[in-house]
Amino acid sequence: MDGGFDPNHANFRDEDGNSRFTYFATAEVNSLGTGVNVSKYASPDPSVSGLSLQNFTTDDSQQTHGTHTLGIMAGSYRGDCKFATYDPVTGNDIALGDNPFYGVAYNSSLYASSGASFDALIAMAVENMMEDRWYHDFRPMVVNLSLGGNQGPHDGTGPLSQYLDMIAEEDRVIFCVSAGNEGNIPLSYHQTFTEDNNTFATLIRPYVYLNVRYGIVEIYSDTADDFEVQVILYNKARKKVARVFPLTTKDGSAQYLCSSEDYRQGENDIVDATFANAYDGYVGVGGMIDEESGRFYAGIDYYVTNTDNNPADETTTEAQYTLGFRVIGKAGQRIDCFCDGTFTALDRYGYESYTDNGETVPFVDGSFNGTISDIATGKNIIAVGAYNTKDYAGGLGGVELGYDGAYPENYVTDYSSFGTLVDGRNMPHVVAPGCLIVSSISTPYFNNAANGLREEVTCAKTTEFGRDSYWYPMMGTSMASPLVAGAIALWLEANPNLSVYEARDILMQTAVNDEYTAALPDPVQAGAGKFNAYAGLKEVLRRLYDTGVQGVIGDADPRVVFTPVGVRRFSVLLPSAQSLNAALYNLHGVKVLAAHAQGNETTIDASHLTPGIYLLRVNDGKAQKIVIK
């Protein structure tokens, strides 16, 4: 599911020029906004006819994202082309020969859907692909989603996350989701309150346009317990709060503070002179219990531009006022704040605190930990971050295309998003090559003069199959995720019954950690390490042919203490052990879960497993049957 597709690109044809698409569809909201129009151009359903994929151009000539990501995942063109290579020592080289820029699972059947990347259309695209998959005997499938955003609870309870989790478990689909590209922007903040520290404040800093603050901040409790929120107008010159606008509505509605009557929408909205002196626009705040997560949350909605009385020079104190918010909670309560990251971030501007009625309120900076995309927090998906393999490529015009050392080789890409979730899970699961990657681009995108591309700055071109096709470098976790998805497609060729849980366990166990992942300020950003497709494939085959369970089933080891500690969570204790390796297998002998610990005790989280009988094996001892309800 993506946008900017060129399905007739050479990368998506077989050697005879035939399309490799088993399914291709577009989805768009109708002109009245009352429904969605789905058009199928390729489908295994024999009743679908009338739409020609051959005559289809593109869903959007202003982007090429889908053509690039699908090319990484499964691009197949390896025939003649003109291509450029670049080496920092020897320079650029133009050659004629076999295309070196092909994808991972290049013999796979392709399913794709284009459309706007909001939750309902993503879910609809997945649903339609699942329905058409039945016509091909429900063959193994891996789906790449190089999309997402920072709004949502970031705990896997968002509607789309829950939907993908359900499809992954019921229909045995493996979803790879890009982590996001905001890992170097302080968009989040997390704090667990104590009796002595139950409040904090932060300021909203623009980072796109210095005179515009536009976006949403969502603030979540870890439970249904509410908290207080105050939007504050902070006077930077006087280091005092000039205006406090508190959260008063907790029923899902919002109240707005406005600079003029032009922005008032409801009878409870307030026009305020102090606010109008600093900004033109509005800021609103409201709260409610989120039905999906059961957590109380508040939302701050803002769109303001600096007035002449409040210059937007953020490097001096001339910008007298700035916008922020304060949270007041209860001891033991965890608060998670997420800025949507479109135009603003969270920053204390170097200020330590301010005083409110004799109380000292500490200012805090935003955090990079928490920038993970919301849909990458599902429990049955694989979240993928990025690391750098190079930051340059060669252009057909004899030029270097790249970033002049800004993204040095082997380092985890600084913008790769990550986060520790409220339930303790760390995302992403792995990082994979994402900077920078040469892949196919849409020819309609290339031909659109508004996009400013020329042949000289592309990396390869072929005129095969009666049309021009081009390749071009791009970067992001959007490029890393389809690389992992393509490799998992190859793993599925080796073991068609591989589940997302097995695939995830394998890629995390075989991931590589090195001096570059060890040097990260926050190791969560690298997940389990760098993705190793080949080591993972060998592990898939090893587990397929050597489960290590047969012949060891017998009486339970009396030393192993297996104790429920929550809903489908269990403590495993082996008193005499120095370290512990516990694994659960299904009755087919396939490992579905593993836990490791230094010491004699670990915890197994089986919340994603289907209820039934499993085999528990601890430190290569005898396997014993257990029941998970």
Salt bridges, closest charged atoms under 4 A:
ASP2 OD1 - HIS65 ND1 2.87
ASP6 OD1 - ARG467 NH2 2.89
ASP132 OD1 - LYS40 NZ 2.92
ASP155 OD2 - ARG295 NH1 2.85
ASP226 OD2 - LYS250 NZ 2.98
ASP226 OD1 - LYS330 NZ 3.26
GLU261 OE1 - ARG264 NH1 3.63
ASP272 OD1 - ARG243 NE 2.79
GLU314 OE2 - ARG213 NH2 3.27
GLU314 OE1 - LYS236 NZ 3.67
ASP336 OD1 - HIS190 ND1 2.62
ASP336 OD2 - ARG295 NH2 3.01
ASP336 OD1 - ARG334 NH2 2.68
ASP347 OD2 - ARG205 NE 2.65
GLU352 OE2 - ARG348 NH1 3.29
ASP356 OD2 - ARG326 NH1 2.87
GLU359 OE1 - ARG326 NH2 3.01
ASP365 OD2 - ARG348 NE 3.06
ASP374 OD1 - HIS154 ND1 3.86
ASP423 OD2 - ARG425 NE 2.87
GLU455 OE2 - LYS82 NZ 3.55
GLU455 OE1 - LYS461 NZ 2.98
GLU456 OE1 - ARG454 NE 3.62
ASP505 OD2 - ARG543 NH2 2.81
ASP514 OD2 - LYS530 NZ 2.77
GLU539 OE2 - ARG542 NH2 2.64
GLU539 OE2 - ARG543 NE 2.69
ASP557 OD2 - ARG559 NH2 3.14
ASP605 OD2 - ARG569 NH1 3.49
